[in-house]
């Protein structure tokens, strides 16, 4: 019996296709390379963003100095990534909720967290996460990606209550390799949640490069499998981050669902003060990326607009240093928490076993004071 003839024509058809857009408005020298959004034409708004970035960097430098002199615990620097965090903090509304990881000082400061509170936290005092300002923002999260499901839960509550609010979660490139991220993205897409994912792709998950983590060409495309848009933005261009994050927030607030923004940055510091990045990356790579850093870029753009000069730069630096020094003094002058406070923040009602331990500790401390 003769074999059936094969139809050599390919009958397959494309059922879906996607693309990932990349946005940049000003290059590393502050020169315009795209059609500028409105915020780029507002000198006052840009100077405000620049001041927030400079304050973030001065705070960072002083915090590292405190750690090196034994006055602060392990600290995670945000050097080179300030544009992403400041843009997020500037765009978010007060009623929104930030679910951070551990570098977003620029966003937290703009939302009302104080520098003294941040220093208290990194100094080992949990009272630093009892924010006087944004009471519903979540505390700093050190475990990788565990905050992302919490953000999905916050967004679900907002949708359930029909509130015009948005949850924003920020995390590094390493977090996109965790199941917490994939599960949260799937939930956000399936339930059309008012949630914006901001990936700070600073190229290194501690000592593991992005190329070693994933074979994806972008991290933004990971949103597509969950059914919502993902895009890339030049994370050193604060105008681009501000513009694209604003659009994502507006979309989520109006019922349009989640968006993932992958901000391409570079971690110019060690991962934390407990790390030595020179063990896994070369000086040439670091030097090349210093040319792209965000403060220089916006400063050059402002100079080109003729609304910035060396005198204003020096005045701003002095103002920021004074503000940070005042926060440091407040931190160093804060009396330590009572030892019994270690029992106070885990349970609404302390279990009997821990109640007895707290009472025993109180007796021992009382006896020591009397001896």
Secondary structure, 3 states (H helix, E strand, C coil): CCCCCCCCCCCCCCCCCCCCCEECCECCCCCECCCCCHHHHCHHHHHHHHHHHHHHHHHHHHHHHHHHCCCCCCCCCCCCCHHHHHHHHHHCCCCCEEECCCCCHHHHHHCCCCHHHHHHHHCCCHHHHCCCCCCCCCCCCCCCCHHHHHHHHHHHHHHHCCCCCCEEEEEEHHHHHCHHHHHHHHHHHHCCCCEEEEEEECCEECCEEHHHHCCCCCCHHHHHHHCCCEEEEECCCHHHHHHHHHHHHHHHHCCCCCEEEEEECCCCCCCCCCCCHHHCCCHHHHHHHHCCCHHHHHHHHHHHCCCCCHHHHHHHHHHHHHHHHHHHHHHHCCCCCCHHHHHCCCCCCCCHHHHHHHHHHHHHHHHHHHC
